[in-house]
């Protein structure tokens, strides 16, 4: 089975680092302006996904939510969570650590699209 969200080894290591410092984590990519255009990492319970958020899957044991409008854009793509030099979103736990979470995407093949499991709403 193919996943809608995956992560690079660097992203998984950074998730583990943040989990050690903050406990259980979650991600939110909501689109829009400012920090909404990058994946933001939060402590579980720090922010509650709204009714328009979609649980895309998990990366490194952390739920990854995507806004429904963004899902319409990415529904035929796999998102890949990665880490690059930078500061992250102002409200994200990666802020100020010298590296930031980013997403890349790739289109699913027709075979992969047919094998995807249904998504869950928050």
DSSP file (Angstrom, degrees, kcal/mol; ACC not computed):
  #  RESIDUE AA STRUCTURE BP1 BP2  ACC     N-H-->O    O-->H-N    N-H-->O    O-->H-N    TCO  KAPPA ALPHA  PHI   PSI    X-CA   Y-CA   Z-CA
    1    1 A X              0   0    0      0, 0.0     2,-0.3     0, 0.0   115,-0.1   0.000 360.0 360.0 360.0 143.6    0.0    0.0    0.0
    2    2 A X        -     0   0    0    110,-0.2   115,-0.4   113,-0.1     2,-0.3  -0.743 360.0-135.0 -97.6 143.5    1.2    3.5   -0.8
    3    3 A X        -     0   0    0     -2,-0.3     3,-0.1     1,-0.1    54,-0.1  -0.708   6.9-142.6 -97.4 148.4    1.1    6.3    1.8
    4    4 A X  S    S+     0   0    0     52,-0.4    75,-2.9    -2,-0.3     2,-0.4   0.729  92.7  35.3 -78.0 -23.6   -0.1    9.8    1.1
    5    5 A X  E     +a   79   0A   0     51,-0.2     2,-0.3    73,-0.2    53,-0.2  -0.999  68.0 164.6-133.9 132.5    2.6   11.3    3.3
    6    6 A X  E     -a   80   0A   0     73,-2.3    75,-3.0    -2,-0.4     2,-0.3  -0.798  20.6-140.2-132.3 177.0    6.2   10.0    3.8
    7    7 A X  E     -a   81   0A   0     -2,-0.3    75,-0.2    73,-0.2    53,-0.1  -0.995  14.4-118.9-143.2 148.5    9.3   11.5    5.3
    8    8 A X     >  -     0   0    0     73,-2.5     4,-2.4    -2,-0.3     5,-0.2  -0.327  37.5-106.1 -74.2 165.8   13.0   11.5    4.5
    9    9 A X  H  > S+     0   0    0      1,-0.2     4,-2.3     2,-0.2     5,-0.2   0.890 122.5  54.6 -61.2 -39.0   15.5   10.0    7.0
   10   10 A X  H  > S+     0   0    0      1,-0.2     4,-2.1     2,-0.2    -1,-0.2   0.907 108.8  47.9 -62.1 -41.3   16.6   13.6    7.9
   11   11 A X  H  > S+     0   0    0     70,-0.3     4,-2.6     2,-0.2    -2,-0.2   0.910 110.6  51.4 -65.6 -41.7   13.0   14.5    8.7
   12   12 A X  H  X S+     0   0    0     -4,-2.4     4,-2.2     1,-0.2    -2,-0.2   0.894 110.1  49.2 -62.4 -40.0   12.4   11.4   10.8
   13   13 A X  H  X S+     0   0    0     -4,-2.3     4,-2.1     2,-0.2    -1,-0.2   0.899 111.5  48.9 -65.4 -40.1   15.6   12.2   12.8
   14   14 A X  H  X S+     0   0    0     -4,-2.1     4,-2.6     2,-0.2    -2,-0.2   0.885 108.9  53.2 -67.8 -38.3   14.4   15.7   13.4
   15   15 A X  H  X S+     0   0    0     -4,-2.6     4,-2.8     2,-0.2    -2,-0.2   0.934 109.3  49.2 -59.3 -45.9   11.0   14.5   14.5
   16   16 A X  H  X S+     0   0    0     -4,-2.2     4,-2.1     2,-0.2    -2,-0.2   0.898 110.3  51.3 -60.6 -40.7   12.7   12.2   17.0
   17   17 A X  H  X S+     0   0    0     -4,-2.1     4,-1.4     2,-0.2    -2,-0.2   0.932 113.5  43.6 -61.8 -46.6   14.8   15.2   18.2
   18   18 A X  H  X S+     0   0    0     -4,-2.6     4,-2.8     1,-0.2     5,-0.4   0.880 110.9  54.9 -67.7 -37.6   11.7   17.3   18.7
   19   19 A X  H  X S+     0   0    0     -4,-2.8     4,-2.6     1,-0.2    -1,-0.2   0.882 105.0  54.2 -63.0 -38.0    9.8   14.5   20.3
   20   20 A X  H  < S+     0   0    0     -4,-2.1    -1,-0.2     1,-0.2    -2,-0.2   0.885 116.8  37.9 -61.4 -38.6   12.6   14.1   22.9
   21   21 A X  H  < S+     0   0    0     -4,-1.4    -2,-0.2    -5,-0.1    -1,-0.2   0.825 134.7  17.9 -81.2 -33.2   12.3   17.8   23.8
   22   22 A X  H  < S-     0   0    0     -4,-2.8    -3,-0.2     1,-0.3     2,-0.2   0.563  94.1-128.2-121.6 -11.5    8.5   18.2   23.6
   23   23 A X  S  < S+     0   0    0     -4,-2.6    -1,-0.3    -5,-0.4    -2,-0.1  -0.602  70.5  13.3  91.9-158.9    6.8   14.8   23.7
   24   24 A X  S    S-     0   0    0     -2,-0.2    20,-2.4    19,-0.1     2,-0.3  -0.211  75.6-158.9 -58.0 141.0    4.1   13.6   21.2
   25   25 A X  E     -C   43   0B   0     18,-0.3    38,-0.7    36,-0.1     2,-0.3  -0.748  16.9-172.2-122.2 164.2    3.9   15.7   18.0
   26   26 A X  E     -Cd  42  63B   0     16,-2.1    16,-2.9    -2,-0.3     2,-0.3  -0.966  15.4-136.8-147.8 160.3    1.6   16.5   15.2
   27   27 A X  E     -Cd  41  64B   0     36,-2.9    38,-2.5    -2,-0.3     2,-0.4  -0.906  11.4-168.8-121.6 150.4    1.9   18.4   11.9
   28   28 A X  E     -Cd  40  65B   0     12,-2.2    12,-2.7    -2,-0.3     2,-0.5  -0.982   8.3-179.9-140.1 125.1   -0.5   20.8   10.2
   29   29 A X  E     + d   0  66B   0     36,-2.3    38,-2.1    -2,-0.4    10,-0.1  -0.923  16.1 159.7-123.8 102.7   -0.2   22.2    6.7
   30   30 A X        -     0   0    0     -2,-0.5     7,-0.2     8,-0.3    39,-0.1   0.505  34.2-140.9-108.0  -5.5   -3.1   24.5    6.1
   31   31 A X        +     0   0    0      5,-2.9    -1,-0.3     4,-0.2     7,-0.2  -0.309  54.2  99.2  75.2-165.2   -2.0   26.7    3.2
   32   32 A X  S    S-     0   0    0      4,-0.1    -1,-0.1     5,-0.1     2,-0.1  -0.417  79.1 -30.5  82.4-159.5   -2.8   30.4    3.1
   33   33 A X  S >  S+     0   0    0      3,-0.1     3,-2.0    -2,-0.1     4,-0.1  -0.319 104.0   0.9 -91.0 173.6   -0.4   33.1    3.9
   34   34 A X  G >  S-     0   0    0      1,-0.3     3,-1.2     2,-0.2     4,-0.1  -0.197 131.9  -1.8  55.2-128.6    2.5   33.3    6.4
   35   35 A X  G >  S+     0   0    0      1,-0.2     3,-1.4     2,-0.1    -1,-0.3   0.621 117.2  80.1 -72.1 -13.2    3.2   30.1    8.3
   36   36 A X  G <  S+     0   0    0     -3,-2.0    -5,-2.9     1,-0.3    -6,-0.3   0.682  83.0  64.0 -68.9 -16.1    0.3   28.2    6.7
   37   37 A X  G <  S+     0   0    0     -3,-1.2     2,-0.3    -7,-0.2    -1,-0.3   0.468 100.7  56.8 -88.5  -0.9    2.3   27.5    3.6
   38   38 A X  S <  S-     0   0    0     -3,-1.4     2,-0.4    -7,-0.2    -8,-0.3  -0.909  99.0 -94.6-123.6 154.8    4.8   25.3    5.4
   39   39 A X        -     0   0    0     -2,-0.3     2,-0.4    62,-0.2    50,-0.3  -0.560  42.5-154.2 -69.9 124.1    4.3   22.2    7.5
   40   40 A X  E     -C   28   0B   0    -12,-2.7   -12,-2.2    -2,-0.4     2,-0.5  -0.846   1.3-146.8-102.3 136.3    4.1   23.3   11.1
   41   41 A X  E     +C   27   0B   0     -2,-0.4    52,-2.5   -14,-0.2     2,-0.3  -0.875  23.5 173.2-104.7 130.4    5.0   20.9   13.9
   42   42 A X  E     -C   26   0B   0    -16,-2.9   -16,-2.1    -2,-0.5     2,-0.2  -0.895  38.4 -99.4-131.3 159.6    3.1   21.2   17.3
   43   43 A X  E >>  -C   25   0B   0     -2,-0.3     3,-2.3   -18,-0.2     4,-0.5  -0.592  57.7 -93.4 -69.8 142.0    2.9   19.3   20.5
   44   44 A X  B 34 S+g   47   0C   0    -20,-2.4    -1,-0.1     1,-0.3     4,-0.1  -0.395 115.2  20.6 -57.9 131.4   -0.2   17.1   20.5
   45   45 A X  T 34 S+     0   0    0      2,-0.6    -1,-0.3    -2,-0.1     3,-0.1   0.214  95.1 101.5  91.9 -14.0   -3.0   19.1   22.1
   46   46 A X  T <4 S+     0   0    0     -3,-2.3     2,-0.3     1,-0.2    -2,-0.1   0.835  96.2  14.7 -71.2 -31.8   -1.4   22.4   21.5
   47   47 A X  B  < S-g   44   0C   0     -4,-0.5    -2,-0.6     2,-0.0     2,-0.5  -0.995  76.1-139.1-140.8 142.1   -3.7   23.0   18.5
   48   48 A X        -     0   0    0     -2,-0.3     2,-0.1    -3,-0.1    -4,-0.0  -0.899  24.6-119.3-105.6 126.1   -6.8   21.2   17.5
   49   49 A X        -     0   0    0     -2,-0.5     6,-0.0     1,-0.1   -21,-0.0  -0.392  34.2-128.3 -61.5 135.6   -7.4   20.4   13.9
   50   50 A X    >   -     0   0    0      1,-0.1     3,-1.8    -2,-0.1    72,-0.3  -0.155  27.7 -92.4 -78.9 177.3  -10.6   22.0   12.7
   51   51 A X  T 3  S+     0   0    0      1,-0.3    71,-0.1    71,-0.1    -1,-0.1   0.712 124.8  56.6 -64.6 -21.1  -13.5   20.4   10.8
   52   52 A X  T 3  S+     0   0    0     70,-0.1    16,-2.2    69,-0.1     2,-0.3   0.345  86.7 102.3 -93.9   7.6  -11.9   21.3    7.5
   53   53 A X  E <   -E   67   0B   0     -3,-1.8    69,-2.9    14,-0.2     2,-0.5  -0.700  58.8-150.8 -93.5 144.9   -8.7   19.5    8.3
   54   54 A X  E     -EF  66 121B   0     12,-3.0    12,-2.7    -2,-0.3     2,-1.0  -0.949  16.0-129.5-116.6 130.5   -7.9   16.1    6.8
   55   55 A X  E     -EF  65 120B   0     65,-2.8    65,-1.1    -2,-0.5    10,-0.2  -0.706  27.3-178.6 -78.0 106.8   -5.7   13.4    8.5
   56   56 A X  E     -     0   0B   0      8,-2.5   -52,-0.4    -2,-1.0     2,-0.3   0.817  49.5 -84.9 -78.2 -32.3   -3.4   12.6    5.6
   57   57 A X  E     -E   64   0B   0      7,-1.0     7,-2.8   -53,-0.1     2,-0.4  -0.982  51.0 -63.9 157.7-158.8   -1.4   10.0    7.6
   58   58 A X  E     -E   63   0B   0     -2,-0.3     2,-0.4   -53,-0.2     5,-0.2  -0.953  27.7-167.4-127.2 147.0    1.5    9.7   10.0
   59   59 A X  E >  S-E   62   0B   0      3,-2.4     3,-2.0    -2,-0.4   -53,-0.1  -0.992  82.0 -13.3-129.9 124.4    5.2   10.5    9.7
   60   60 A X  T 3  S-     0   0    0     -2,-0.4     3,-0.1     1,-0.3    -1,-0.1   0.817 130.1 -53.9  56.2  31.7    7.5    9.3   12.4
   61   61 A X  T 3  S+     0   0    0      1,-0.2     2,-0.5   -37,-0.1    -1,-0.3   0.508 114.5 117.3  81.9   4.6    4.5    8.5   14.6
   62   62 A X  E <   - E   0  59B   0     -3,-2.0    -3,-2.4   -38,-0.1    -1,-0.2  -0.908  68.4-118.6-109.0 130.3    3.1   12.0   14.3
   63   63 A X  E     -dE  26  58B   0    -38,-0.7   -36,-2.9    -2,-0.5     2,-0.5  -0.371  24.1-151.2 -61.7 142.7   -0.3   12.7   12.7
   64   64 A X  E     -dE  27  57B   0     -7,-2.8    -8,-2.5   -38,-0.2    -7,-1.0  -0.966  12.1-166.9-122.9 114.0    0.0   14.9    9.6
   65   65 A X  E     -dE  28  55B   0    -38,-2.5   -36,-2.3    -2,-0.5     2,-0.4  -0.774   3.2-167.4-103.9 144.7   -3.1   17.1    8.8
   66   66 A X  E     -dE  29  54B   0    -12,-2.7   -12,-3.0    -2,-0.3   -36,-0.2  -0.989  28.5-109.3-130.3 137.7   -3.8   18.9    5.6
   67   67 A X  E  >  - E   0  53B   0    -38,-2.1     4,-2.4    -2,-0.4   -14,-0.2  -0.345  30.5-119.2 -62.6 147.5   -6.4   21.6    5.0
   68   68 A X  H  > S+     0   0    0    -16,-2.2     4,-1.7     1,-0.2    -1,-0.1   0.839 113.9  52.4 -62.1 -33.4   -9.2   20.4    2.8
   69   69 A X  H  > S+     0   0    0      2,-0.2     4,-1.0     1,-0.2    -1,-0.2   0.895 110.9  47.5 -68.3 -38.2   -8.5   23.1    0.1
   70   70 A X  H  > S+     0   0    0      1,-0.2     4,-2.5     2,-0.2     3,-0.3   0.869 106.8  57.9 -67.9 -35.9   -4.9   22.0    0.0
   71   71 A X  H  X S+     0   0    0     -4,-2.4     4,-1.8     1,-0.2    -1,-0.2   0.894 100.1  57.2 -61.1 -38.7   -6.0   18.4   -0.2
   72   72 A X  H  < S+     0   0    0     -4,-1.7    -1,-0.2     1,-0.2    -2,-0.2   0.867 111.5  43.6 -59.5 -34.6   -7.9   19.2   -3.4
   73   73 A X  H  < S+     0   0    0     -4,-1.0     3,-0.3    -3,-0.3    -2,-0.2   0.882 125.0  32.6 -75.0 -40.4   -4.6   20.4   -4.8
   74   74 A X  H >< S+     0   0    0     -4,-2.5     3,-2.8     1,-0.2    -2,-0.2   0.364  81.6 109.7-100.2   3.8   -2.5   17.5   -3.6
   75   75 A X  T 3< S+     0   0    0     -4,-1.8    -1,-0.2     1,-0.3    -3,-0.1   0.741  85.3  44.4 -59.2 -23.2   -5.1   14.6   -3.7
   76   76 A X  T 3  S+     0   0    0     -3,-0.3    32,-2.8    -4,-0.2     2,-0.3   0.182 109.0  75.9-101.5  16.1   -3.3   13.0   -6.6
   77   77 A X  E <  S- B   0 107A   0     -3,-2.8     2,-0.5    30,-0.3    30,-0.2  -0.913  72.4-130.3-129.7 151.9    0.2   13.5   -5.1
   78   78 A X  E     - B   0 106A   0     28,-3.1    28,-1.6    -2,-0.3     2,-0.4  -0.880  26.4-140.7 -95.5 130.9    2.3   12.0   -2.3
   79   79 A X  E     -aB   5 105A   0    -75,-2.9   -73,-2.3    -2,-0.5     2,-0.5  -0.759  10.6-158.3 -91.0 139.4    3.8   14.5    0.0
   80   80 A X  E     -aB   6 104A   0     24,-2.7    24,-1.9    -2,-0.4     2,-0.4  -0.969   8.9-145.5-120.5 115.0    7.3   14.0    1.2
   81   81 A X  E     +aB   7 103A   0    -75,-3.0   -73,-2.5    -2,-0.5   -70,-0.3  -0.661  31.1 163.8 -80.5 130.1    8.3   15.7    4.5
   82   82 A X  E     - B   0 102A   0     20,-3.0    20,-2.3    -2,-0.4     2,-0.4  -0.786  32.0-121.5-136.6 178.2   11.9   16.8    4.4
   83   83 A X  E     + B   0 101A   0     -2,-0.2     2,-0.3    18,-0.2    18,-0.2  -0.988  27.2 173.9-129.0 136.4   14.2   19.2    6.4
   84   84 A X  E     - B   0 100A   0     16,-2.5    16,-3.3    -2,-0.4     2,-0.1  -0.920  44.6 -81.0-133.7 160.2   16.2   22.1    4.9
   85   85 A X  E    S+ B   0  99A   0     -2,-0.3    14,-0.3    14,-0.2     2,-0.3  -0.403  85.2  83.2 -59.0 138.2   18.4   24.8    6.5
   86   86 A X  S    S-     0   0    0     12,-1.2    12,-0.1     1,-0.1    11,-0.1  -0.966  83.7 -85.1 155.3-167.4   16.2   27.6    7.8
   87   87 A X        -     0   0    0     -2,-0.3     9,-0.9    11,-0.2    10,-0.3   0.503  52.5-138.8-114.7  -6.9   14.1   28.7   10.8
   88   88 A X        -     0   0    0      7,-0.2    -1,-0.2     8,-0.1     8,-0.1  -0.059  48.4 -33.2  73.3 177.7   10.7   27.0   10.2
   89   89 A X    >   -     0   0    0    -50,-0.3     3,-1.1   -54,-0.1     6,-0.3  -0.377  59.7-115.5 -70.6 151.0    7.3   28.7   10.9
   90   90 A X  T 3  S+     0   0    0      1,-0.3    -1,-0.1    -2,-0.1   -56,-0.0   0.789 116.6  37.8 -58.0 -30.1    7.1   31.1   13.7
   91   91 A X  T 3  S+     0   0    0      3,-0.0    -1,-0.3   -49,-0.0     2,-0.2   0.456  96.9 101.8-101.6  -2.5    4.6   28.9   15.6
   92   92 A X  S X  S-     0   0    0     -3,-1.1     3,-1.9     1,-0.1   -50,-0.2  -0.543  78.0-124.7 -85.8 147.9    6.3   25.6   14.7
   93   93 A X  T 3  S+     0   0    0    -52,-2.5    -1,-0.1     1,-0.3   -51,-0.1   0.675 109.0  64.1 -65.6 -16.5    8.5   23.7   17.1
   94   94 A X  T >  S+     0   0    0    -53,-0.2     3,-1.6    -5,-0.1     5,-0.5   0.574  75.8 121.4 -82.2  -7.4   11.3   23.7   14.5
   95   95 A X  T <  S+     0   0    0     -3,-1.9    -7,-0.2    -6,-0.3    -8,-0.1  -0.304  78.3  10.5 -59.9 131.6   11.5   27.5   14.7
   96   96 A X  T 3  S+     0   0    0     -9,-0.9    -1,-0.3    -8,-0.1    -9,-0.1   0.544  96.3 105.4  81.3   7.8   15.0   28.8   15.7
   97   97 A X  S <  S-     0   0    0     -3,-1.6    -2,-0.1     2,-0.4   -10,-0.1   0.383  92.6-110.6-101.4   3.8   16.8   25.4   15.4
   98   98 A X  S    S+     0   0    0     -4,-0.2   -12,-1.2   -12,-0.1     2,-0.3   0.441  93.7  70.0  84.2  -1.6   18.6   26.2   12.1
   99   99 A X  E     -B   85   0A   0     -5,-0.5    -2,-0.4   -14,-0.3     2,-0.3  -0.988  62.7-159.5-145.6 154.6   16.5   23.8   10.1
  100  100 A X  E     -B   84   0A   0    -16,-3.3   -16,-2.5    -2,-0.3     2,-0.3  -0.968  22.7-111.2-138.2 147.3   13.0   23.7    8.9
  101  101 A X  E     +B   83   0A   0     -2,-0.3     2,-0.3   -62,-0.3   -18,-0.2  -0.571  39.6 173.6 -74.0 139.6   10.4   21.2    7.7
  102  102 A X  E     -B   82   0A   0    -20,-2.3   -20,-3.0    -2,-0.3     2,-0.4  -0.928  21.3-133.0-137.2 161.9    9.4   21.5    4.1
  103  103 A X  E     -B   81   0A   0     -2,-0.3     2,-0.3   -22,-0.2   -22,-0.2  -0.940  15.3-174.6-119.6 146.8    7.3   19.4    1.8
  104  104 A X  E     -B   80   0A   0    -24,-1.9   -24,-2.7    -2,-0.4     2,-0.3  -0.807  14.4-152.1-120.7 167.1    7.9   18.1   -1.7
  105  105 A X  E     -B   79   0A   0     -2,-0.3     2,-0.3   -26,-0.2   -26,-0.2  -0.978  13.1-171.2-142.2 157.7    5.3   16.3   -3.8
  106  106 A X  E     -B   78   0A   0    -28,-1.6   -28,-3.1    -2,-0.3     2,-0.2  -0.989  33.3-106.5-143.7 145.7    5.2   13.7   -6.6
  107  107 A X  E     -B   77   0A   0     -2,-0.3   -30,-0.3   -30,-0.2     2,-0.2  -0.474  33.4-122.1 -72.5 139.9    2.2   12.5   -8.6
  108  108 A X        -     0   0    0    -32,-2.8     2,-0.1    -2,-0.2    -1,-0.1  -0.492  25.0-117.9 -73.5 150.0    0.8    9.1   -7.9
  109  109 A X     >  -     0   0    0     -2,-0.2     4,-2.6     1,-0.1     5,-0.2  -0.405  31.3-104.3 -76.0 165.8    0.7    6.6  -10.7
  110  110 A X  H  > S+     0   0    0      1,-0.2     4,-1.9     2,-0.2     5,-0.1   0.883 124.4  52.4 -59.3 -38.5   -2.7    5.3  -11.8
  111  111 A X  H  > S+     0   0    0      2,-0.2     4,-1.0     1,-0.2    -1,-0.2   0.914 110.1  47.5 -64.4 -43.6   -2.0    2.0  -10.0
  112  112 A X  H >> S+     0   0    0      1,-0.2     4,-0.7     2,-0.2     3,-0.6   0.911 109.0  54.1 -64.2 -42.6   -1.0    3.9   -6.8
  113  113 A X  H >< S+     0   0    0     -4,-2.6     3,-0.8     1,-0.2    -1,-0.2   0.899 107.4  50.9 -58.5 -40.5   -4.2    6.0   -7.0
  114  114 A X  H 3< S+     0   0    0     -4,-1.9    -1,-0.2     1,-0.2    -2,-0.2   0.772 110.9  50.0 -68.3 -24.9   -6.3    2.9   -7.2
  115  115 A X  H << S+     0   0    0     -4,-1.0    -1,-0.2    -3,-0.6    -2,-0.2   0.492  82.2 118.1 -93.8  -4.4   -4.6    1.4   -4.1
  116  116 A X    <<  -     0   0    0     -3,-0.8     2,-0.2    -4,-0.7  -113,-0.1  -0.353  61.7-130.3 -66.3 140.0   -5.0    4.5   -1.8
  117  117 A X        -     0   0    0   -115,-0.4    -1,-0.1     1,-0.1    -2,-0.1  -0.579  37.5 -87.8 -84.0 156.1   -7.0    4.0    1.3
  118  118 A X        -     0   0    0     -2,-0.2     2,-0.2     1,-0.1    -1,-0.1  -0.198  43.7-118.1 -61.3 153.0   -9.7    6.5    2.1
  119  119 A X        -     0   0    0     -3,-0.1     2,-0.4   -62,-0.0   -63,-0.1  -0.531  19.2-132.1 -90.2 160.3   -8.7    9.7    4.0
  120  120 A X  E     -F   55   0B   0    -65,-1.1   -65,-2.8    -2,-0.2     2,-0.2  -0.903  12.0-135.2-111.4 140.7  -10.1   10.6    7.5
  121  121 A X  E      F   54   0B   0     -2,-0.4   -67,-0.2   -67,-0.2   -69,-0.1  -0.646 360.0 360.0 -87.0 152.7  -11.5   14.1    8.4
  122  122 A X              0   0    0    -69,-2.9   -68,-0.1   -72,-0.3   -70,-0.1   0.487 360.0 360.0 -69.1 360.0  -10.4   15.6   11.7
